Amino acid sequence: MRFFIYSLLCIFVPCLCCQFILCVIKKRRPPHLALHLIWTYIFLFYLFMVLEVTGIGTIWDIGKFGDIIRPEEINMIPFSDTSFITCFLNAFMFMPFGFLLPLIWKNYHTLTNVVLAASTYSLAIELCQLFNRRRTDIDDLLMNTLGAAVGFFCWRLFDLCFKKRRKKAVSLSRWEAAFYLSLSIGGQFFFLNWYWLL
């Protein structure tokens, strides 16, 4: 349980500090702030689950597994050695990404912005996996991005059905979502060290 909480805090603490700066110091108080924060925490917990499943490497892993670049653990040829179920699961994992971003933040109401965010986040995960024994795979990047695109179209359908009832998306900053995406990766990469708990 303590490992779970520690890993969760590595993501939430940097993001909560960012929220504190935006809300208190910058005095950003958009309407429906409480609802926005609830959806933000749901999104952050989702990012935590993604990072738990993918198992990114950390700065503390450097040197533990021999060379940082291990060619036998890197696949740059699309769909050369991946099963259908793995591709499906990678796409499915990022569908909430493509749905939640435009639901929470209005500057992600375009497919381009969602796909760019998803591909960048997935690429960051794959690069961090160079530091541990996880496989760095172009297929994961492609299917994660595809899954986010499918999630975006699910949001578009949802938006068309409930546009009159739902409240408009708000944000604490134009870059709020980008801050959270960066801080979630950075928090785990720099602060997650299991040996501190042993």
NUBA-374170 format. One record per atom (N, C-alpha, C, O, CB): x, y, z; residue in one letter. Coordinates in steps of 0.1 Angstrom, whole numbers, padded with zeros to 4 digits, always signed. Glycine has a CB too. Layout:
BEGIN
XYZA;...
END
This chain:
BEGIN
+0008-0012+0000M;+0000+0000+0000M;+0009+0013+0000M;+0005+0023-0007M;-0009+0000+0012M;+0020+0012+0008R;+0028+0024+0008R;+0035+0027-0005R;+0037+0039-0008R;+0039+0022+0019R;+0038+0017-0013F;+0043+0019-0026F;+0033+0026-0035F;+0037+0034-0043F;+0048+0005-0032F;+0021+0021-0034F;+0010+0027-0042F;+0009+0042-0039F;+0008+0051-0048F;-0003+0020-0040F;+0008+0045-0026I;+0006+0059-0022I;+0018+0068-0026I;+0017+0079-0030I;+0004+0060-0006I;+0030+0062-0024Y;+0042+0069-0028Y;+0043+0073-0042Y;+0046+0084-0046Y;+0055+0061-0024Y;+0039+0063-0051S;+0039+0065-0065S;+0029+0075-0069S;+0031+0083-0078S;+0036+0052-0072S;+0017+0075-0062L;+0006+0084-0065L;+0011+0098-0061L;+0008+0108-0069L;-0006+0080-0057L;+0017+0100-0050L;+0022+0113-0045L;+0032+0119-0055L;+0033+0131-0056L;+0028+0112-0031L;+0040+0110-0061C;+0050+0115-0071C;+0044+0123-0082C;+0050+0131-0089C;+0059+0104-0076C;+0031+0120-0085I;+0024+0127-0096I;+0016+0138-0090I;+0016+0149-0095I;+0015+0117-0104I;+0008+0135-0079F;-0001+0145-0074F;+0006+0157-0068F;+0001+0168-0070F;-0010+0138-0064F;+0016+0155-0061V;+0023+0167-0054V;+0027+0177-0063V;+0024+0189-0061V;+0034+0162-0045V;+0035+0174-0074P;+0039+0185-0083P;+0027+0191-0090P;+0027+0204-0092P;+0048+0179-0094P;+0017+0184-0093C;+0005+0189-0100C;-0003+0198-0090C;-0008+0208-0094C;-0004+0178-0105C;-0004+0194-0078L;-0011+0202-0068L;-0003+0215-0065L;-0009+0226-0063L;-0013+0195-0054L;+0010+0215-0065C;+0018+0227-0064C;+0015+0236-0076C;+0014+0248-0074C;+0033+0224-0063C;+0014+0231-0088C;+0011+0239-0099C;-0003+0245-0098C;-0005+0257-0101C;+0011+0230-0112C;-0013+0238-0093Q;-0026+0243-0090Q;-0026+0254-0080Q;-0033+0264-0081Q;-0036+0232-0086Q;-0018+0252-0069F;-0017+0263-0059F;-0011+0276-0065F;-0016+0286-0062F;-0007+0258-0048F;-0001+0274-0074I;+0005+0286-0080I;-0006+0293-0089I;-0007+0305-0088I;+0017+0283-0088I;-0013+0285-0096L;-0023+0291-0106L;-0035+0297-0098L;-0040+0308-0102L;-0028+0281-0116L;-0040+0290-0088C;-0052+0295-0081C;-0049+0306-0071C;-0056+0316-0070C;-0058+0283-0074C;-0038+0304-0063V;-0036+0313-0052V;-0027+0325-0056V;-0030+0337-0054V;-0030+0306-0040V;-0015+0322-0061I;-0006+0332-0064I;-0010+0340-0077I;-0010+0352-0076I;+0008+0326-0067I;-0014+0333-0087K;-0019+0340-0099K;-0033+0345-0098K;-0038+0352-0107K;-0017+0331-0111K;-0040+0340-0088K;-0054+0344-0085K;-0063+0341-0097K;-0071+0350-0101K;-0055+0359-0082K;-0062+0329-0102R;-0071+0325-0113R;-0083+0317-0107R;-0081+0307-0101R;-0064+0316-0123R;-0095+0323-0108R;-0107+0316-0102R;-0118+0316-0113R;-0127+0324-0112R;-0111+0324-0090R;-0117+0307-0122P;-0128+0306-0132P;-0141+0301-0126P;-0141+0296-0115P;-0123+0297-0144P;-0152+0304-0133P;-0165+0298-0128P;-0165+0283-0128P;-0158+0277-0136P;-0177+0303-0137P;-0173+0277-0119H;-0173+0263-0117H;-0160+0256-0114H;-0156+0246-0119H;-0179+0256-0130H;-0152+0263-0106L;-0138+0259-0103L;-0138+0245-0096L;-0130+0237-0099L;-0131+0269-0094L;-0148+0243-0087A;-0148+0230-0079A;-0150+0219-0089A;-0143+0208-0088A;-0159+0230-0068A;-0160+0220-0098L;-0162+0209-0108L;-0150+0207-0117L;-0146+0196-0120L;-0174+0213-0116L;-0143+0218-0120H;-0131+0217-0129H;-0120+0209-0121H;-0114+0201-0127H;-0126+0231-0133H;-0119+0212-0108L;-0108+0205-0101L;-0111+0190-0099L;-0102+0182-0099L;-0107+0212-0087L;-0124+0187-0097I;-0128+0173-0096I;-0124+0165-0109I;-0118+0155-0108I;-0143+0171-0093I;-0128+0171-0120W;-0124+0165-0133W;-0109+0164-0135W;-0104+0155-0141W;-0130+0172-0145W;-0102+0174-0130T;-0087+0175-0131T;-0081+0163-0123T;-0072+0157-0128T;-0082+0188-0126T;-0086+0161-0111Y;-0081+0150-0103Y;-0084+0136-0109Y;-0076+0127-0108Y;-0087+0151-0088Y;-0096+0135-0115I;-0099+0123-0122I;-0089+0120-0134I;-0084+0109-0136I;-0113+0123-0128I;-0085+0131-0141F;-0076+0130-0152F;-0062+0127-0146F;-0055+0118-0152F;-0075+0143-0159F;-0058+0133-0135L;-0045+0130-0129L;-0044+0115-0124L;-0034+0109-0125L;-0042+0139-0117L;-0055+0110-0118F;-0055+0096-0114F;-0054+0087-0126F;-0048+0077-0126F;-0068+0093-0106F;-0061+0091-0137Y;-0060+0083-0150Y;-0045+0083-0154Y;-0040+0072-0158Y;-0069+0089-0161Y;-0038+0094-0154L;-0024+0095-0158L;-0016+0086-0149L;-0006+0079-0154L;-0019+0109-0158L;-0019+0086-0136F;-0011+0077-0127F;-0013+0063-0131F;-0003+0055-0131F;-0017+0080-0112F;-0025+0059-0134M;-0028+0045-0138M;-0020+0041-0151M;-0015+0030-0152M;-0043+0042-0140M;-0020+0050-0160V;-0013+0048-0173V;+0002+0046-0170V;+0008+0036-0175V;-0014+0060-0183V;+0008+0054-0161L;+0022+0053-0158L;+0025+0040-0150L;+0036+0034-0151L;+0027+0065-0150L;+0015+0036-0142E;+0017+0023-0134E;+0017+0011-0144E;+0025+0002-0142E;+0006+0022-0124E;+0008+0012-0154V;+0007+0001-0163V;+0020+0000-0172V;+0025-0011-0175V;-0005+0002-0172V;+0024+0012-0177T;+0035+0012-0186T;+0049+0010-0179T;+0058+0005-0185T;+0035+0025-0194T;+0049+0014-0167G;+0062+0012-0159G;+0074+0019-0165G;+0083+0013-0169G;+0065-0003-0159G;+0073+0033-0164I;+0084+0041-0170I;+0096+0039-0161I;+0095+0037-0149I;+0080+0055-0171I;+0108+0041-0167G;+0120+0041-0160G;+0122+0055-0153G;+0115+0064-0156G;+0132+0039-0169G;+0131+0055-0144T;+0134+0068-0136T;+0148+0071-0137T;+0156+0063-0142T;+0129+0067-0122T;+0152+0083-0133I;+0166+0087-0133I;+0174+0078-0123I;+0186+0077-0125I;+0167+0102-0128I;+0167+0072-0114W;+0174+0063-0104W;+0177+0050-0110W;+0185+0042-0105W;+0165+0061-0092W;+0171+0047-0122D;+0174+0034-0129D;+0187+0035-0138D;+0191+0024-0143D;+0162+0030-0137D;+0192+0047-0140I;+0204+0048-0149I;+0215+0039-0143I;+0219+0041-0132I;+0208+0063-0150I;+0220+0031-0152G;+0232+0022-0149G;+0228+0009-0142G;+0237+0001-0141G;+0240+0030-0140G;+0215+0007-0138K;+0212-0005-0131K;+0211-0017-0140K;+0212-0028-0136K;+0199-0003-0123K;+0208-0014-0153F;+0205-0025-0163F;+0216-0025-0174F;+0213-0029-0185F;+0191-0023-0169F;+0228-0020-0171G;+0238-0020-0181G;+0237-0007-0189G;+0235+0003-0184G;+0238-0032-0190G;+0239-0009-0202D;+0239+0003-0211D;+0225+0009-0212D;+0215+0002-0210D;+0243-0001-0225D;+0224+0022-0213I;+0211+0029-0214I;+0204+0026-0227I;+0192+0022-0227I;+0213+0044-0213I;+0212+0026-0238I;+0206+0022-0251I;+0209+0007-0254I;+0221+0004-0256I;+0212+0031-0262I;+0199-0001-0254R;+0200-0015-0256R;+0192-0018-0269R;+0180-0020-0268R;+0195-0024-0244R;+0199-0019-0280P;+0192-0021-0293P;+0182-0032-0294P;+0172-0032-0301P;+0202-0022-0304P;+0185-0043-0287E;+0176-0055-0287E;+0163-0052-0280E;+0153-0060-0282E;+0183-0066-0280E;+0162-0041-0272E;+0149-0038-0265E;+0142-0026-0272E;+0133-0021-0266E;+0152-0035-0251E;+0146-0022-0284I;+0140-0011-0291I;+0135-0016-0304I;+0142-0022-0312I;+0150+0001-0293I;+0122-0013-0307N;+0116-0017-0320N;+0112-0005-0327N;+0103+0002-0323N;+0104-0027-0318N;+0118-0002-0339M;+0115+0010-0347M;+0107+0006-0360M;+0104+0015-0368M;+0127+0017-0350M;+0104-0007-0361I;+0097-0011-0373I;+0082-0014-0370I;+0080-0023-0362I;+0104-0024-0379I;+0073-0006-0375P;+0059-0007-0371P;+0053-0021-0374P;+0055-0027-0385P;+0051+0003-0378P;+0046-0026-0364F;+0038-0039-0365F;+0047-0051-0370F;+0041-0060-0377F;+0027-0037-0375F;+0059-0051-0367S;+0068-0062-0371S;+0067-0074-0361S;+0069-0085-0364S;+0082-0057-0372S;+0065-0070-0348D;+0066-0081-0338D;+0056-0078-0326D;+0059-0079-0315D;+0080-0082-0332D;+0043-0075-0330T;+0033-0072-0320T;+0020-0079-0323T;+0016-0080-0335T;+0030-0056-0320T;+0014-0084-0313S;+0001-0092-0314S;-0010-0082-0315S;-0009-0070-0311S;-0001-0101-0303S;-0021-0087-0320F;-0033-0078-0322F;-0038-0074-0308F;-0042-0062-0306F;-0044-0086-0329F;-0038-0083-0298I;-0043-0079-0285I;-0035-0069-0278I;-0040-0060-0272I;-0044-0092-0276I;-0022-0069-0281T;-0013-0058-0275T;-0016-0045-0281T;-0017-0035-0275T;+0002-0062-0277T;-0018-0045-0295C;-0021-0032-0302C;-0035-0027-0297C;-0036-0015-0294C;-0022-0035-0317C;-0045-0036-0295F;-0058-0032-0290F;-0057-0026-0277F;-0063-0016-0274F;-0067-0044-0291F;-0050-0033-0267L;-0049-0028-0254L;-0042-0014-0253L;-0045-0006-0245L;-0042-0038-0245L;-0032-0012-0261N;-0025+0001-0261N;-0034+0012-0266N;-0034+0023-0261N;-0012+0000-0270N;-0042+0009-0276A;-0052+0019-0281A;-0062+0021-0271A;-0066+0033-0268A;-0058+0014-0295A;-0067+0011-0265F;-0078+0012-0255F;-0073+0020-0243F;-0081+0028-0237F;-0083-0002-0251F;-0061+0018-0239M;-0056+0025-0227M;-0056+0040-0229M;-0057+0048-0219M;-0041+0020-0224M;-0054+0045-0241F;-0053+0060-0244F;-0066+0066-0248F;-0067+0078-0251F;-0043+0062-0254F;-0077+0058-0250M;-0090+0063-0253M;-0095+0073-0243M;-0100+0084-0247M;-0100+0052-0255M;-0094+0071-0230P;-0098+0081-0220P;-0090+0094-0221P;-0095+0105-0218P;-0096+0075-0206P;-0077+0093-0225F;-0069+0104-0227F;-0075+0114-0238F;-0076+0126-0235F;-0054+0100-0232F;-0079+0108-0249G;-0085+0116-0260G;-0099+0121-0256G;-0104+0131-0262G;-0086+0108-0272G;-0106+0114-0247F;-0119+0119-0242F;-0118+0129-0232F;-0125+0140-0232F;-0127+0107-0237F;-0110+0127-0222L;-0109+0137-0210L;-0103+0150-0214L;-0107+0160-0208L;-0101+0130-0199L;-0093+0150-0222L;-0086+0163-0225L;-0096+0173-0231L;-0097+0184-0225L;-0075+0161-0236L;-0104+0170-0241P;-0113+0180-0246P;-0125+0182-0237P;-0131+0193-0237P;-0119+0176-0260P;-0129+0172-0229L;-0140+0174-0219L;-0136+0184-0209L;-0145+0192-0204L;-0143+0160-0212L;-0124+0184-0204I;-0119+0193-0193I;-0114+0207-0198I;-0117+0217-0192I;-0109+0186-0185I;-0106+0207-0209W;-0100+0219-0214W;-0104+0223-0228W;-0103+0214-0237W;-0085+0217-0213W;-0109+0235-0229K;-0114+0239-0242K;-0104+0240-0253K;-0107+0240-0265K;-0121+0253-0241K;-0091+0243-0250N;-0081+0244-0260N;-0077+0230-0266N;-0068+0229-0275N;-0069+0250-0255N;-0084+0219-0262Y;-0082+0206-0268Y;-0095+0201-0275Y;-0098+0189-0276Y;-0078+0196-0257Y;-0102+0211-0280H;-0114+0208-0288H;-0111+0205-0302H;-0120+0203-0310H;-0124+0219-0287H;-0099+0204-0306T;-0095+0200-0319T;-0087+0187-0319T;-0080+0184-0310T;-0086+0211-0326T;-0089+0179-0330L;-0082+0166-0331L;-0067+0168-0331L;-0060+0160-0325L;-0087+0158-0343L;-0062+0178-0338T;-0048+0181-0339T;-0041+0182-0325T;-0031+0176-0322T;-0045+0193-0347T;-0048+0190-0316N;-0042+0192-0303N;-0042+0180-0295N;-0032+0177-0287N;-0049+0204-0296N;-0053+0172-0295V;-0053+0160-0288V;-0043+0149-0293V;-0036+0143-0285V;-0068+0154-0289V;-0042+0148-0306V;-0032+0138-0311V;-0018+0143-0308V;-0010+0134-0305V;-0034+0137-0327V;-0015+0155-0309L;-0002+0160-0306L;+0001+0158-0291L;+0012+0153-0288L;-0001+0176-0309L;-0008+0160-0282A;-0006+0158-0268A;-0004+0143-0265A;+0005+0139-0258A;-0018+0163-0260A;-0012+0135-0271A;-0011+0120-0269A;+0002+0114-0274A;+0008+0106-0268A;-0023+0113-0276A;+0006+0119-0286S;+0018+0113-0292S;+0030+0118-0284S;+0040+0110-0282S;+0019+0118-0307S;+0030+0130-0279T;+0041+0136-0271T;+0042+0128-0258T;+0053+0125-0254T;+0039+0151-0269T;+0030+0126-0252Y;+0030+0119-0239Y;+0035+0105-0240Y;+0043+0100-0232Y;+0016+0120-0232Y;+0030+0098-0251S;+0034+0084-0253S;+0049+0083-0257S;+0055+0074-0252S;+0026+0079-0265S;+0054+0093-0264L;+0068+0093-0267L;+0076+0095-0255L;+0087+0088-0253L;+0071+0104-0277L;+0072+0103-0246A;+0079+0106-0233A;+0080+0092-0225A;+0090+0089-0219A;+0072+0117-0225A;+0068+0085-0225I;+0068+0072-0218I;+0078+0062-0224I;+0086+0056-0217I;+0054+0066-0218I;+0078+0062-0238E;+0087+0052-0245E;+0102+0056-0242E;+0110+0047-0240E;+0084+0053-0260E;+0105+0069-0242L;+0119+0073-0240L;+0123+0070-0225L;+0134+0066-0223L;+0120+0088-0242L;+0114+0072-0216C;+0117+0069-0202C;+0119+0054-0200C;+0126+0049-0191C;+0106+0073-0193C;+0113+0046-0209Q;+0115+0031-0208Q;+0129+0027-0212Q;+0132+0015-0210Q;+0104+0024-0216Q;+0136+0036-0218L;+0150+0033-0221L;+0158+0030-0208L;+0169+0024-0209L;+0156+0044-0229L;+0154+0036-0197F;+0161+0035-0185F;+0159+0023-0177F;+0166+0020-0167F;+0158+0047-0176F;+0148+0015-0180N;+0146+0002-0173N;+0145-0009-0183N;+0149-0007-0195N;+0133+0003-0164N;+0140-0020-0179R;+0140-0032-0188R;+0127-0033-0196R;+0125-0043-0202R;+0142-0044-0180R;+0119-0022-0197R;+0107-0023-0205R;+0111-0020-0220R;+0121-0013-0223R;+0097-0012-0200R;+0103-0026-0229R;+0106-0025-0243R;+0101-0012-0248R;+0090-0008-0246R;+0099-0037-0251R;+0110-0005-0256T;+0106+0008-0262T;+0102+0004-0277T;+0109-0001-0285T;+0118+0018-0262T;+0089+0007-0280D;+0083+0002-0292D;+0075+0012-0299D;+0067+0019-0294D;+0074-0010-0288D;+0078+0014-0312I;+0070+0023-0321I;+0056+0020-0322I;+0047+0028-0323I;+0077+0023-0335I;+0052+0007-0320D;+0038+0002-0321D;+0030+0008-0309D;+0019+0012-0311D;+0038-0013-0320D;+0037+0009-0297D;+0030+0015-0286D;+0026+0030-0289D;+0015+0034-0286D;+0038+0014-0273D;+0036+0037-0294L;+0034+0051-0298L;+0023+0053-0308L;+0014+0061-0306L;+0047+0057-0303L;+0023+0045-0318L;+0012+0046-0328L;-0001+0042-0323L;-0011+0049-0326L;+0016+0037-0340L;-0002+0031-0315M;-0015+0027-0310M;-0021+0036-0299M;-0033+0038-0298M;-0015+0012-0305M;-0012+0041-0291N;-0016+0051-0281N;-0022+0063-0288N;-0032+0068-0283N;-0004+0055-0272N;-0015+0068-0298T;-0020+0080-0305T;-0034+0077-0312T;-0043+0085-0312T;-0010+0084-0316T;-0035+0065-0318L;-0048+0061-0324L;-0059+0060-0314L;-0070+0064-0316L;-0046+0048-0331L;-0056+0054-0302G;-0065+0053-0292G;-0070+0067-0287G;-0082+0069-0284G;-0060+0046-0280G;-0061+0077-0286A;-0065+0090-0282A;-0074+0096-0293A;-0083+0104-0289A;-0052+0099-0280A;-0071+0094-0305A;-0080+0099-0316A;-0094+0093-0315A;-0103+0100-0317A;-0073+0096-0330A;-0095+0080-0313V;-0108+0074-0311V;-0115+0080-0299V;-0127+0082-0300V;-0106+0058-0309V;-0108+0082-0288G;-0114+0088-0276G;-0119+0102-0279G;-0129+0107-0274G;-0103+0089-0265G;-0111+0110-0288F;-0116+0123-0292F;-0129+0122-0299F;-0138+0131-0297F;-0105+0130-0300F;-0130+0113-0308F;-0143+0112-0316F;-0154+0107-0307F;-0166+0111-0309F;-0141+0102-0328F;-0151+0099-0296C;-0162+0096-0286C;-0166+0108-0279C;-0178+0110-0276C;-0156+0085-0276C;-0157+0117-0276W;-0160+0130-0269W;-0169+0138-0279W;-0178+0145-0274W;-0148+0138-0265W;-0165+0139-0292R;-0173+0147-0301R;-0188+0142-0302R;-0197+0150-0302R;-0167+0146-0315R;-0190+0129-0302L;-0203+0123-0301L;-0210+0127-0288L;-0222+0131-0289L;-0202+0108-0303L;-0203+0126-0277F;-0209+0130-0264F;-0212+0144-0264F;-0223+0148-0259F;-0198+0127-0253F;-0204+0153-0270D;-0206+0167-0270D;-0218+0171-0279D;-0226+0179-0275D;-0193+0174-0276D;-0220+0164-0290L;-0232+0166-0298L;-0245+0162-0291L;-0255+0169-0292L;-0231+0158-0311L;-0244+0152-0283C;-0256+0147-0276C;-0260+0155-0264C;-0272+0157-0261C;-0254+0133-0272C;-0250+0161-0257F;-0252+0167-0244F;-0247+0182-0244F;-0245+0187-0233F;-0246+0160-0233F;-0246+0188-0255K;-0240+0201-0256K;-0248+0211-0248K;-0242+0220-0242K;-0239+0206-0271K;-0261+0210-0249K;-0270+0220-0242K;-0270+0219-0227K;-0272+0228-0220K;-0284+0219-0247K;-0267+0206-0222R;-0268+0204-0208R;-0255+0206-0201R;-0255+0210-0189R;-0273+0190-0206R;-0244+0203-0207R;-0231+0203-0200R;-0226+0218-0199R;-0229+0227-0207R;-0220+0195-0207R;-0218+0220-0188K;-0212+0233-0186K;-0200+0235-0195K;-0193+0225-0199K;-0208+0235-0171K;-0197+0247-0199K;-0185+0250-0207K;-0172+0246-0200K;-0171+0248-0188K;-0185+0265-0212K;-0163+0241-0208A;-0149+0238-0202A;-0142+0251-0198A;-0143+0261-0205A;-0141+0230-0213A;-0136+0250-0187V;-0128+0262-0182V;-0114+0257-0179V;-0111+0245-0180V;-0135+0268-0169V;-0105+0266-0176S;-0092+0262-0172S;-0085+0273-0163S;-0089+0285-0164S;-0083+0260-0185S;-0075+0269-0156L;-0068+0279-0148L;-0057+0286-0156L;-0053+0297-0152L;-0061+0271-0136L;-0054+0280-0167S;-0044+0286-0176S;-0045+0279-0189S;-0050+0267-0190S;-0029+0284-0170S;-0040+0286-0200R;-0041+0280-0213R;-0032+0267-0214R;-0034+0258-0221R;-0036+0290-0224R;-0021+0267-0205W;-0012+0256-0205W;-0014+0246-0194W;-0005+0238-0191W;+0002+0262-0204W;-0025+0247-0187E;-0028+0239-0175E;-0026+0224-0178E;-0019+0217-0171E;-0042+0241-0170E;-0033+0219-0189A;-0032+0205-0192A;-0017+0201-0195A;-0013+0190-0191A;-0041+0201-0204A;-0010+0209-0203A;+0004+0206-0206A;+0012+0206-0194A;+0022+0198-0193A;+0009+0217-0216A;+0009+0215-0184F;+0017+0214-0171F;+0015+0201-0164F;+0025+0195-0160F;+0012+0226-0162F;+0002+0196-0164Y;+0000+0183-0157Y;+0006+0172-0164Y;+0011+0163-0158Y;-0016+0181-0156Y;+0006+0172-0177L;+0012+0161-0185L;+0027+0160-0182L;+0032+0150-0180L;+0009+0163-0200L;+0033+0172-0183S;+0048+0173-0180S;+0051+0169-0166S;+0061+0162-0164S;+0053+0187-0184S;+0043+0174-0156L;+0047+0172-0142L;+0044+0157-0138L;+0051+0152-0130L;+0038+0181-0134L;+0034+0151-0145S;+0032+0137-0141S;+0044+0128-0146S;+0048+0119-0138S;+0019+0132-0148S;+0049+0130-0158I;+0061+0123-0162I;+0073+0127-0154I;+0080+0118-0149I;+0063+0126-0177I;+0075+0140-0152G;+0086+0145-0145G;+0086+0140-0130G;+0097+0137-0125G;+0087+0160-0146G;+0074+0140-0124G;+0073+0136-0110G;+0078+0122-0108G;+0085+0119-0099G;+0059+0138-0105G;+0073+0113-0117Q;+0077+0099-0116Q;+0092+0097-0120Q;+0099+0090-0113Q;+0068+0090-0124Q;+0096+0104-0130F;+0109+0102-0135F;+0120+0106-0125F;+0130+0099-0123F;+0111+0109-0148F;+0117+0118-0118F;+0128+0123-0109F;+0126+0119-0094F;+0136+0118-0087F;+0127+0138-0110F;+0113+0116-0090F;+0111+0114-0076F;+0108+0099-0072F;+0109+0096-0060F;+0100+0122-0071F;+0105+0091-0082L;+0101+0077-0079L;+0113+0068-0077L;+0120+0064-0087L;+0092+0071-0090L;+0117+0065-0065N;+0128+0057-0062N;+0124+0047-0051N;+0123+0051-0039N;+0141+0065-0057N;+0121+0034-0055W;+0116+0025-0045W;+0126+0022-0034W;+0121+0018-0023W;+0113+0012-0053W;+0139+0024-0036Y;+0148+0021-0025Y;+0147+0030-0013Y;+0151+0027-0002Y;+0162+0022-0031Y;+0140+0042-0015W;+0138+0051-0004W;+0128+0045+0006W;+0128+0049+0018W;+0133+0064-0009W;+0120+0035+0002L;+0110+0029+0011L;+0115+0016+0017L;+0108+0010+0025L;+0097+0027+0003L;+0126+0011+0012L;+0131-0002+0017L;+0139-0001+0030L;+0143-0010+0036L;+0140-0009+0007L;
END
